[in-house]
């Protein structure tokens, strides 16, 4: 008889897309990779100049986002 009783699943809070860990970790990883590529290209000085800023932004973003809930 107990198999007929359905227990409701616990309600998970709905978070916006950008406040979930998975998508934001992906964006942070892409930023780190982009900064790495910008660092090693020899032709455009502006890209080389902003490569460190991009690397640092991606790294800080990854550290912060890794604390977000799933």
MODELLER restraints for C-alpha pairs under 7 A, 6 or more apart:
rsr = mdl.restraints
at = mdl.atoms
rsr.add(forms.Gaussian(group=physical.xy_distance, feature=features.Distance(at['CA:18:A'], at['CA:24:A']), mean=6.27, stdev=0.5))
rsr.add(forms.Gaussian(group=physical.xy_distance, feature=features.Distance(at['CA:20:A'], at['CA:68:A']), mean=6.41, stdev=0.5))
rsr.add(forms.Gaussian(group=physical.xy_distance, feature=features.Distance(at['CA:20:A'], at['CA:69:A']), mean=6.44, stdev=0.5))
rsr.add(forms.Gaussian(group=physical.xy_distance, feature=features.Distance(at['CA:20:A'], at['CA:70:A']), mean=5.88, stdev=0.5))
rsr.add(forms.Gaussian(group=physical.xy_distance, feature=features.Distance(at['CA:21:A'], at['CA:65:A']), mean=5.94, stdev=0.5))
rsr.add(forms.Gaussian(group=physical.xy_distance, feature=features.Distance(at['CA:21:A'], at['CA:66:A']), mean=6.43, stdev=0.5))
rsr.add(forms.Gaussian(group=physical.xy_distance, feature=features.Distance(at['CA:21:A'], at['CA:68:A']), mean=5.35, stdev=0.5))
rsr.add(forms.Gaussian(group=physical.xy_distance, feature=features.Distance(at['CA:21:A'], at['CA:69:A']), mean=6.15, stdev=0.5))
rsr.add(forms.Gaussian(group=physical.xy_distance, feature=features.Distance(at['CA:21:A'], at['CA:70:A']), mean=5.41, stdev=0.5))
rsr.add(forms.Gaussian(group=physical.xy_distance, feature=features.Distance(at['CA:24:A'], at['CA:65:A']), mean=6.44, stdev=0.5))
rsr.add(forms.Gaussian(group=physical.xy_distance, feature=features.Distance(at['CA:25:A'], at['CA:62:A']), mean=5.87, stdev=0.5))
rsr.add(forms.Gaussian(group=physical.xy_distance, feature=features.Distance(at['CA:25:A'], at['CA:65:A']), mean=6.36, stdev=0.5))
rsr.add(forms.Gaussian(group=physical.xy_distance, feature=features.Distance(at['CA:28:A'], at['CA:58:A']), mean=4.72, stdev=0.5))
rsr.add(forms.Gaussian(group=physical.xy_distance, feature=features.Distance(at['CA:28:A'], at['CA:59:A']), mean=6.95, stdev=0.5))
rsr.add(forms.Gaussian(group=physical.xy_distance, feature=features.Distance(at['CA:28:A'], at['CA:61:A']), mean=5.85, stdev=0.5))
rsr.add(forms.Gaussian(group=physical.xy_distance, feature=features.Distance(at['CA:28:A'], at['CA:62:A']), mean=5.31, stdev=0.5))
rsr.add(forms.Gaussian(group=physical.xy_distance, feature=features.Distance(at['CA:29:A'], at['CA:58:A']), mean=6.63, stdev=0.5))
rsr.add(forms.Gaussian(group=physical.xy_distance, feature=features.Distance(at['CA:31:A'], at['CA:54:A']), mean=6.39, stdev=0.5))
rsr.add(forms.Gaussian(group=physical.xy_distance, feature=features.Distance(at['CA:31:A'], at['CA:55:A']), mean=6.71, stdev=0.5))
rsr.add(forms.Gaussian(group=physical.xy_distance, feature=features.Distance(at['CA:31:A'], at['CA:58:A']), mean=4.95, stdev=0.5))
rsr.add(forms.Gaussian(group=physical.xy_distance, feature=features.Distance(at['CA:32:A'], at['CA:54:A']), mean=6.79, stdev=0.5))
rsr.add(forms.Gaussian(group=physical.xy_distance, feature=features.Distance(at['CA:32:A'], at['CA:55:A']), mean=4.93, stdev=0.5))
rsr.add(forms.Gaussian(group=physical.xy_distance, feature=features.Distance(at['CA:32:A'], at['CA:58:A']), mean=4.93, stdev=0.5))
rsr.add(forms.Gaussian(group=physical.xy_distance, feature=features.Distance(at['CA:32:A'], at['CA:59:A']), mean=6.55, stdev=0.5))
rsr.add(forms.Gaussian(group=physical.xy_distance, feature=features.Distance(at['CA:35:A'], at['CA:51:A']), mean=4.64, stdev=0.5))
rsr.add(forms.Gaussian(group=physical.xy_distance, feature=features.Distance(at['CA:35:A'], at['CA:52:A']), mean=6.63, stdev=0.5))
rsr.add(forms.Gaussian(group=physical.xy_distance, feature=features.Distance(at['CA:35:A'], at['CA:54:A']), mean=4.97, stdev=0.5))
rsr.add(forms.Gaussian(group=physical.xy_distance, feature=features.Distance(at['CA:35:A'], at['CA:55:A']), mean=4.76, stdev=0.5))
rsr.add(forms.Gaussian(group=physical.xy_distance, feature=features.Distance(at['CA:36:A'], at['CA:51:A']), mean=6.89, stdev=0.5))
rsr.add(forms.Gaussian(group=physical.xy_distance, feature=features.Distance(at['CA:36:A'], at['CA:55:A']), mean=6.81, stdev=0.5))
rsr.add(forms.Gaussian(group=physical.xy_distance, feature=features.Distance(at['CA:38:A'], at['CA:47:A']), mean=5.51, stdev=0.5))
rsr.add(forms.Gaussian(group=physical.xy_distance, feature=features.Distance(at['CA:38:A'], at['CA:48:A']), mean=5.54, stdev=0.5))
rsr.add(forms.Gaussian(group=physical.xy_distance, feature=features.Distance(at['CA:38:A'], at['CA:51:A']), mean=5.24, stdev=0.5))
rsr.add(forms.Gaussian(group=physical.xy_distance, feature=features.Distance(at['CA:39:A'], at['CA:48:A']), mean=5.16, stdev=0.5))
rsr.add(forms.Gaussian(group=physical.xy_distance, feature=features.Distance(at['CA:39:A'], at['CA:51:A']), mean=5.23, stdev=0.5))
